[in-house]
Amino acid sequence: MHNIAKRSAQIAAWLTAATCLCLVGVGCSSTPPAFATHYPDNKDADIELILQRINAASAREAGTIAVGITAAPANLYAYDVSTRKLMWKTPINAATAPFLAGELAVVQVGNEVVGYDLRTGNKRVSFDLNDMSLKAAAGDGKMAAIVIGKGQGTFAHSTVLLVRDGSVAWRREVDKLVGVPAVVGSMVLVPWSNQFLSAIDVQSGDEFARVR
């Protein structure tokens, strides 16, 4: 009976160890979340994938619409430089200059980020900033990548959002400073922490490549 009990204990120990190894293997094989500190960088295959997506992206037409904010009483306006015509204007209490982001003019108004239709001036999207502020925005067509953030240096925190067809498709948190993004075809290129460039898939919001 003693030998049977001893043998059972050994088998149980082996099973426990095997289970732990399987769990570790699953953890190691999973894809790190976007902007994770342990994501691999400068992998040749990943860089090649970025280049393939750049080459596959449709050529972007040159825009002719400029946006700005007038002196008091403040109005956000759009002006077509090709026809030399004012397209629209709307009263605004803006906290930032406007950013051109695809089909949107993106600006901070109070504690909100608001995206105005570039051709009509209608509000297309808005969301709360909480305790952050608008840092940058850029886009292509119906997609706009927007960066909000707070703090500086090691205390910085940022959020990258993708707006598509008038609604927020996804958002990703970054405990670092984030620069001006770019929407290129099926990806968003995001510079951050003064040394990384992450490529994020526009559909899933997952990071698929990183360059240091």
C-alpha positions in Angstrom: 0.0 0.0 0.0 2.9 2.3 0.8 4.4 1.8 -2.7 1.0 2.4 -4.4 0.5 5.6 -2.5 4.1 6.8 -3.3 3.6 5.9 -7.0 0.2 7.9 -7.1 1.9 10.9 -5.6 4.7 10.8 -8.2 2.1 10.6 -11.0 0.1 13.5 -9.6 3.3 15.5 -9.4 4.2 14.8 -13.0 0.7 15.7 -14.2 0.9 19.0 -12.2 4.2 19.8 -13.8 3.0 18.9 -17.3 -0.1 21.1 -16.8 2.1 24.1 -15.7 4.3 23.6 -18.8 1.3 23.6 -21.1 0.0 26.8 -19.5 3.4 28.4 -19.9 3.5 27.3 -23.5 0.0 28.8 -24.2 1.0 32.1 -22.5 4.2 32.4 -24.6 2.5 31.6 -27.9 -0.2 34.2 -27.5 0.0 37.6 -29.3 1.0 40.4 -26.9 -1.5 43.3 -26.8 -0.9 46.4 -28.8 1.9 48.6 -27.4 3.0 45.9 -24.9 6.6 46.4 -23.7 7.6 42.8 -24.5 6.5 42.9 -28.2 9.4 41.9 -30.5 10.7 44.7 -32.7 12.7 44.9 -36.0 11.7 41.5 -37.2 12.5 41.2 -40.9 9.2 39.4 -41.7 7.2 42.0 -39.8 8.9 44.9 -41.6 8.2 43.2 -44.9 4.6 43.0 -44.0 4.4 46.7 -43.3 6.0 47.4 -46.7 3.5 45.1 -48.4 0.6 46.9 -46.9 2.0 50.3 -47.9 2.4 49.1 -51.5 -1.1 47.7 -51.5 -2.7 50.9 -50.2 -4.6 53.0 -52.7 -3.0 56.2 -53.8 -4.4 59.1 -51.8 -5.8 62.1 -53.7 -4.5 65.5 -52.8 -7.0 67.5 -50.7 -8.1 71.0 -51.4 -10.0 71.8 -48.2 -8.3 73.8 -45.4 -9.8 74.3 -41.9 -9.2 77.0 -39.3 -10.7 79.0 -36.5 -11.5 82.6 -36.8 -10.9 85.4 -34.2 -13.6 86.2 -31.7 -16.4 85.4 -32.1 -14.7 82.1 -32.8 -16.0 80.0 -35.7 -14.6 76.7 -37.1 -14.6 77.0 -40.9 -13.7 75.0 -44.0 -12.3 76.7 -47.1 -11.8 75.1 -50.5 -8.6 76.5 -51.9 -9.3 75.2 -55.4 -12.5 77.1 -55.8 -11.6 79.9 -53.3 -14.9 79.5 -51.5 -15.9 79.3 -47.9 -17.7 75.9 -47.6 -19.2 76.3 -44.0 -18.6 77.8 -40.6 -19.9 77.0 -37.2 -19.5 78.7 -33.8 -17.1 76.9 -31.5 -15.4 77.1 -28.2 -12.3 75.2 -29.2 -9.5 74.2 -26.8 -7.2 73.2 -29.7 -6.5 73.9 -33.3 -8.4 71.6 -35.7 -6.7 68.5 -37.2 -7.5 67.3 -40.7 -8.2 63.6 -40.4 -9.6 62.0 -43.6 -13.2 63.2 -44.0 -13.2 64.9 -40.6 -12.0 68.1 -38.9 -11.1 67.0 -35.4 -11.0 69.5 -32.5 -11.2 69.6 -28.7 -14.3 71.4 -27.5 -14.5 71.6 -23.7 -14.1 68.0 -22.4 -14.9 66.4 -25.7 -13.3 65.5 -28.9 -15.6 66.4 -31.8 -15.2 65.3 -35.5 -16.9 67.6 -38.0 -17.7 66.5 -41.5 -15.1 68.2 -43.7 -17.6 69.1 -46.5 -20.8 69.9 -44.5 -19.7 71.0 -41.0 -22.1 68.5 -39.4 -20.9 66.7 -36.3 -20.0 63.1 -37.2 -18.5 61.9 -34.0 -17.9 63.0 -30.4 -16.5 61.3 -27.2 -15.5 62.3 -23.7 -11.9 63.1 -22.9 -12.3 62.5 -19.1 -9.1 64.1 -17.8 -7.1 63.9 -21.0 -6.7 66.3 -23.9 -6.5 66.0 -27.7 -3.0 65.5 -28.9 -3.2 64.6 -32.6 -5.3 63.2 -35.4 -4.8 62.0 -38.9 -6.8 59.9 -41.3 -7.7 58.7 -44.8 -11.3 58.7 -46.1 -13.8 57.4 -43.6 -11.0 56.4 -41.1 -9.4 58.7 -38.6 -6.8 57.9 -36.0 -7.0 60.1 -32.9 -4.5 60.4 -30.0 -5.5 61.8 -26.6 -3.3 61.9 -23.6 -2.1 63.4 -20.3 1.2 63.8 -18.4 4.8 63.9 -19.4 7.8 61.6 -19.4 7.4 58.5 -17.2 4.0 59.9 -16.0 2.5 60.1 -19.5 -0.5 58.1 -20.5 -2.1 58.1 -24.0 -5.0 56.5 -25.8 -5.1 55.7 -29.5 -8.6 55.5 -31.1 -9.8 54.6 -34.5 -12.9 56.3 -35.7 -14.7 54.7 -38.7 -17.9 55.8 -40.3 -18.8 58.2 -37.5 -18.2 55.9 -34.5 -15.2 54.7 -32.4 -14.2 51.3 -33.7 -11.5 50.6 -31.1 -9.2 52.2 -28.6 -5.8 51.2 -27.2 -4.0 52.4 -24.1 -0.3 53.3 -24.0 1.6 54.3 -20.9 3.9 56.5 -22.9 3.8 59.6 -25.0 2.4 59.0 -28.5 3.1 61.1 -31.6 1.1 61.9 -34.7 -0.4 58.7 -36.2 -0.9 57.9 -39.9 -3.6 55.9 -41.6 -2.1 54.0 -44.5 -4.4 51.5 -46.3 -5.3 48.7 -43.8 -3.1 49.9 -40.9 -2.4 52.7 -38.5 1.2 53.6 -38.0 1.8 55.0 -34.5 5.0 56.5 -33.2 5.4 56.3 -29.4 7.9 56.6 -26.6 10.3 58.5 -28.8 11.7 55.3 -30.3 9.0 52.9 -31.5 6.7 52.8 -34.6 3.9 50.3 -34.2 1.8 49.0 -37.1 -1.9 48.4 -36.0 -4.4 46.6 -38.1 -7.4 48.9 -38.7 -10.0 46.1 -38.4 -8.9 44.3 -35.2 -6.8 47.0 -33.5 -4.0 44.4 -33.0 -0.4 45.3 -33.4 1.3 43.2 -36.1 4.7 44.8 -36.4 7.0 47.1 -34.6 10.1 49.1 -35.6 12.6 50.5 -33.1 
